[in-house]
Amino acid sequence: MKKLILVAAATTALCGSAVMALAGDSLTITSWGGAYQDSQKKAYFEPYTAAGNTVTEAEYNGEVAKIKAMVEAKAITWDVVDVDSPTALQGCAEGALETIDWAKLGLDKSKFLGADVSECAVPTIVFGTVFGYDTSKLKDGPTTVADLFDLKKFPGKRGLQKNPTVNLEWALMADGVDAKDVYKTLGTPEGVDRAFKKLDTIKSEIVWWEAGAQAPQLLADGQVVMTSAWNGRLQKAIDVDKKPFKIIWDHQGLDWDLWSIVKGTPKMDEAYRFLAFASGAAAQAEQTKYIAYGPANKDAIPNIAKETLPNLPTAPDNLATAWNIDTQFWADNGDQLKERFNAWLSK
């Protein structure tokens, strides 16, 4: 399939040539809202629409159950969905997402970081779960993940995502477990107990967030002295909102967001056409202008502005202590650990 390249009339050409889009019915694309979806709108949806297509946007919080219910009821209202790695694995295993035909995309799978995460998804960005603080309120702020758990040195509320993923890993790392051994440790009852025991030390000071936009807002409002967040959310607050925040890259957890097609969508051709466009090197490089996530398509890197590169999770300095979130571990153990996490929250 010839690689599809679309160019918005009001923007600089994303590449040297363009071909006419084959306009179809409106495609409903669902993502995570906030700054991230805003970046997708500018880099993907607006150029794609300007080329003669129609896009309807929707938002969600990663609920596989919503997608599965559509598929089972044969009442599909979403066509393309931005998924995180656990959602991709679960959605694929439960038959809610289409298996991706890379030949139909016309793209080289080997060029994509995270291409083997799921056979039902095309990686779009690499992001880091990091934490940060307000430099106007903390002169000598935290520098390591252990500081996140140090209430004596850094008293005050902490913002954490209401999810066991990353929190349990960070708890073990802050308790002295090497990143390379964290999943081996977390795979044992003793390791799980150890992680929750460490979380107990800050439980009374945790403010939980669920949507990505909430984390920087908690920090901006002074409700917390530091918060975990997706790196792009904090960088947007720094660059666009001019907030005096500082990102701590120590032990950032790396993960992917990916595009998936809802199983049985009647707009399959349109879905593939959009994925081919949005997964192109030029389009993925364009997104880094609006949010600091690394492109999954390795061919996009030469097209990224030099001043942007240091703010990406994939910058060499930021990778010094980084670790990959083990999506297969969470696929195998997530239900049990979430049940334990929810029980722990209720105590």
Buried (B, 14 or more C-beta within 10 A) or exposed (E): EEBBBBBBEEEEEBBEEBEEBEEBEEBBBBBBBBBBBBBBBBBBBBBBBBBEBEBEBBEBEBEBEBBBEBBEEEEBEBBBBBBBBBBBBBBBEBEBBBEBEBEBBBBEEEBBBBBEBBBBBBBBBBBBBBBBBBEEEBEEBBEBBBBBBBEEEBEBBBBBBBBBBBBBBBBBBBBEBEBEEBBEBBEEEEBBEBBBEBBEBBBEBBBBBEBBBBBBBBBBEEBBBBBBBBBBBBBBBBBEEEBEBBBBBBBBBBBBBBBBBBBBBEBBEBBBBBBBBBBBBBBBBBBBEBBBBBBBBBBBBEBBEEEBBEBBBBBEEBBEEBBBBBBEBBBEBBEEBBEBBEEEEEE
